[in-house]
Amino acid sequence: MTVAIRVIPCLDVDAGRVVKGINFEGLRDAGDPVELARRYNEAGADEITFLDVTASSSDRETTYDVVGRTADEVFIPLTVGGGVRTAEDVDRLLRAGADKASINTAAVSRPDVINEITERFGSQVLVLSLDARRTDNPEIPSGYEVTTHGGRTGTGTCAVAWAKEAAERGVGEILLNSIDADGTQDGFDLEMIRAVRAEVSVPLIASGGAGKPEDFPPAIEAGADAVLAASIFHFGPDDMIATVKDAIREAGFPVR
């Protein structure tokens, strides 16, 4: 049986408020995360992804508080990322009400943390958040480089190779975000999705670049099992989730 495509609004949270920019810069306020999550839950979102974009700061209590209040309001899976460095961080997020944890920079720095988390909690709780950008570095054959720290720091690592390694280490799914397309609303990076899909079998969430409902079906055609977006939902009409699902359905893909 074919699994239905998931439509996932993303809440980028800074100091307790949802923000959105272009290429991770020029952030503007998009609202209260709890209120937005409630609205998206009621509008038919399949999941919510909550990313703390300033998690390197010391004020982590704000995040746990917002996660707890959000979990009380929504009845769909909640993935939380930003500042996840250890199995203990995952444990605390799960206790706060998250269903899954997303890891990025810490996994790049120390890949063994993937094994430690999945061996303790199972693969289904861990999402690899992979922020990649195009590069002409001849040592990166895929043409896509892994970045960290919100896309600001290049690593010299091939994004496709890293996705494959992370899947082999046990991540349950991969959130593949194009830094180049992020916030531009010009469409997903289809080449990147295809390149990663060719090497991994775990569920793949496409992120970065959605600007209109018609942008979503091509990402699914390229290999995405789920589609994630922010701007189109935060600043678009209230029925945008339903409109996106209609576009996916009309393109011939199963959707909830």
Secondary structure, DSSP 8 states (H G I E B T S, - for coil): ----BEEEEEEEEETTEEEEEETTEEEEEEE-HHHHHHHHHHHT-S-EEEEETTTTSS--HHHHHHHHHHHHH--S-EEEESS--SHHHHHHHHHHT-SEEEE-HHHHH-THHHHHHHHHH-GGGEEEEEEEEE---TT-TTSEEEEETTTTEEEEEEHHHHHHHHHHHT-SEEEEEETTTTTT-S---HHHHHHHHTT--S-EEEES---SGGGHHHHHHHT-SEEEESHHHHSS-TTHHHHHHHHHHHTT--B-
